[in-house]
Amino acid sequence: MLSPFRRRALLVILALLALSGIIAVVVFNLVGSRFASLSADYIRRWFNTPAERPALTNTRVACPGAPFVLPSAGLVGLLWDDPTRPYNLLNPHTGIDIFGAGQPGEDAVYAAYDGYLTRLPDWVSTVIIRHDDPLQPARTIWTYYAHMASATGASFIVADFPPDTREQFVAQGTLLGYQGEYSPGQPIGLHLHFSIVLGDPDGGFLNEARIANTLDPSPYFRMSMNNDASPVRPLRCWGF
């Protein structure tokens, strides 16, 4: 027979175990969807089974009511806030990755919206475009386009935008360059990385590598591009 002290200790242990279970359920409900990503399977199919590509492809036809047009055609593989490798729960993907079906330098990349383009002097594969936010007037946002170069660093950005281009106006649909494989330290395959970046108080742009500095692209394209939504591919326009 248990002594009163041992009985109390046992009750405390049981209560702590029950509390731990409740906490685990709450945490799972809060972040559980971030553990589940469909992206890896779609990307694997895209690269391993080319015959499936037409059924997984998003074209550049704009969704009804969407201010932005997809900057490139292909599989929208990695999503915003996606923990799929090479990303993880602590360092999730900050935009979307669109995987092309051609060879490096063949799949065209276009401006998603009217704005003013900058290419910093040391940017081999990247441009960024400043916009007046169509969803929040008076707010400045930037769209960021990366990996437009070969694996060895030969740039696929068009000659209109040489290094050190500053604030050059581009209309929606302007050709910017072509998808590439340039991704030192994080090889993913032929694709375009696209993100929407918040402005800083000085009129520049924040660090795109931090998800807190980026926006969920879903409302700009009127497609579910947030990993939490676990959308099937190809992505569908809202309401369709």
C-alpha positions in Angstrom: 0.0 0.0 0.0 1.3 3.4 -1.0 2.2 5.9 1.7 0.4 9.3 1.6 3.7 10.9 0.4 4.1 8.4 -2.5 0.4 8.7 -3.4 0.7 12.5 -3.7 3.9 12.1 -5.7 2.2 9.7 -8.1 -0.8 12.1 -8.5 1.6 14.9 -9.3 3.4 12.8 -11.9 0.1 11.8 -13.5 -1.1 15.4 -13.6 2.2 16.5 -15.3 1.9 13.7 -17.9 -1.7 14.8 -18.6 -0.6 18.5 -18.9 2.2 17.5 -21.2 -0.3 15.7 -23.4 -2.5 18.7 -23.6 0.4 21.0 -24.5 1.5 18.5 -27.2 -2.0 18.6 -28.8 -2.1 22.4 -28.7 1.4 22.7 -30.3 0.5 20.2 -33.0 -2.7 22.1 -33.8 -0.8 25.3 -34.0 2.2 24.2 -36.1 1.3 20.7 -37.2 0.5 21.8 -40.8 4.0 23.1 -41.1 5.4 19.6 -40.6 3.4 18.3 -43.6 4.4 19.5 -47.0 3.4 18.1 -50.3 6.1 19.9 -52.1 8.9 17.3 -52.1 6.7 14.7 -53.8 5.7 17.1 -56.6 9.3 18.3 -57.2 10.5 14.7 -57.3 7.8 13.8 -59.9 8.7 16.9 -61.9 12.3 15.9 -62.3 12.0 12.1 -62.3 8.9 11.7 -64.6 8.9 14.4 -67.3 5.7 12.9 -68.8 3.9 14.3 -65.8 5.0 17.9 -66.3 2.1 19.1 -68.5 -0.4 18.1 -65.7 1.7 19.9 -63.0 2.3 23.1 -64.9 0.9 26.5 -64.1 0.8 28.8 -67.1 1.1 32.6 -66.9 -2.6 33.3 -67.4 -3.6 35.7 -64.6 -6.3 34.6 -62.2 -9.5 36.8 -62.2 -9.0 39.8 -60.0 -5.3 39.2 -59.4 -2.9 42.1 -59.7 0.1 39.9 -60.3 0.9 37.5 -63.1 3.1 34.5 -62.5 6.6 35.5 -63.5 7.4 32.2 -65.2 5.5 29.1 -66.3 6.1 25.7 -64.7 5.6 23.8 -61.5 5.1 26.0 -58.5 7.0 23.6 -56.3 8.2 25.1 -53.1 5.7 27.4 -51.4 5.9 30.3 -49.0 6.6 29.2 -45.4 7.6 25.8 -46.8 9.9 23.6 -44.6 10.8 21.2 -47.4 14.6 20.6 -47.8 16.9 22.4 -48.1 14.7 24.5 -45.8 13.3 23.6 -42.4 10.9 24.7 -39.7 13.3 27.2 -38.3 14.3 28.5 -41.7 11.3 28.1 -44.0 11.1 29.1 -47.7 10.5 32.9 -48.1 8.7 32.8 -51.5 7.8 30.4 -54.2 10.0 28.3 -56.5 8.8 27.8 -60.1 10.5 24.9 -61.8 10.8 25.1 -65.6 10.7 22.3 -68.2 13.5 23.5 -70.5 17.2 23.8 -70.2 19.0 26.5 -68.3 18.6 29.8 -70.1 15.4 28.7 -71.9 12.4 29.3 -69.5 11.5 33.0 -69.6 11.1 35.1 -66.5 8.8 38.2 -66.6 8.0 41.1 -64.3 4.9 40.2 -62.2 3.7 43.8 -61.9 4.6 47.3 -63.0 7.5 48.8 -61.1 11.1 50.1 -60.9 13.9 47.5 -61.3 17.3 47.5 -59.5 20.2 45.1 -60.0 23.0 45.6 -57.5 26.6 45.5 -58.9 27.4 42.1 -57.5 24.1 40.4 -58.4 24.8 37.6 -60.9 21.4 36.0 -61.1 19.0 38.4 -59.3 16.9 41.5 -59.8 14.4 43.2 -57.6 11.5 45.5 -58.5 9.9 48.2 -56.4 6.1 48.6 -56.5 3.3 50.6 -55.0 1.4 47.8 -53.2 -1.8 47.2 -55.2 -3.4 45.6 -52.1 -2.3 48.2 -49.6 -2.1 51.7 -51.2 0.8 53.9 -49.9 2.9 50.8 -48.9 6.0 50.0 -50.9 6.8 46.4 -51.6 9.4 44.7 -53.8 9.4 41.6 -55.9 12.5 39.5 -56.0 13.6 37.2 -58.8 16.6 34.9 -58.3 18.7 32.0 -59.8 18.7 33.5 -63.3 22.2 32.2 -64.1 24.0 28.9 -65.0 25.4 26.7 -62.3 28.8 28.2 -63.0 27.6 31.8 -62.8 26.9 32.8 -66.4 24.1 35.4 -66.1 20.7 34.8 -67.9 19.4 38.3 -67.0 18.7 40.2 -70.3 21.2 42.8 -71.5 18.7 45.6 -70.8 19.4 45.3 -67.0 23.2 45.2 -66.6 24.8 45.2 -63.1 24.2 48.5 -61.2 20.9 49.2 -62.9 18.9 51.5 -60.6 15.2 52.3 -60.6 14.5 51.4 -64.3 10.8 51.3 -65.0 9.5 47.9 -66.2 5.9 47.2 -67.2 4.1 44.0 -66.1 5.2 41.2 -68.5 8.6 42.8 -69.3 11.2 40.0 -70.0 13.8 40.0 -67.2 15.8 36.9 -68.0 15.6 33.1 -67.9 15.5 30.4 -65.3 18.8 28.9 -64.2 20.5 26.6 -61.7 22.7 29.2 -59.9 22.4 28.4 -56.2 25.8 28.1 -54.5 25.6 25.8 -51.5 21.9 25.0 -52.1 21.5 23.2 -55.4 17.8 22.7 -56.1 17.7 22.3 -59.9 16.4 24.6 -62.7 14.0 27.1 -61.3 13.1 30.7 -60.5 12.9 31.9 -56.9 10.3 34.6 -56.5 9.3 36.5 -53.3 7.5 39.6 -52.2 9.7 41.7 -49.9 8.7 44.5 -47.5 10.3 47.9 -47.7 12.5 49.4 -45.0 11.9 52.9 -43.5 14.7 54.3 -45.7 13.0 53.4 -48.9 15.1 50.3 -49.6 14.2 46.6 -49.1 14.6 44.3 -46.1 16.6 41.0 -46.0 14.7 38.6 -48.3 16.2 35.6 -46.5 14.1 36.1 -43.4 10.5 35.1 -43.7 9.3 37.9 -41.4 10.5 40.3 -44.1 8.4 38.7 -46.8 4.7 38.5 -47.6 2.5 35.5 -48.4 2.1 35.8 -52.2 -1.4 34.2 -52.3 -3.6 37.3 -52.4 -1.4 38.9 -55.1 -1.9 36.0 -57.4 -5.3 34.8 -56.0 -3.9 31.3 -55.6 -3.1 29.4 -52.4 0.7 29.7 -52.3 1.1 29.3 -48.5 2.4 25.9 -47.3 -0.2 25.9 -44.5 -2.9 25.6 -47.1 -1.3 22.3 -48.5 -2.5 23.0 -52.0 -2.4 20.4 -54.8 -0.5 21.2 -58.0 -1.0 22.8 -60.3 -2.3 25.7 -58.2 -5.9 26.8 -58.9 -7.2 30.3 -59.0 -9.4 31.2 -56.0 -13.0 30.4 -56.7 -12.3 27.8 -59.4 
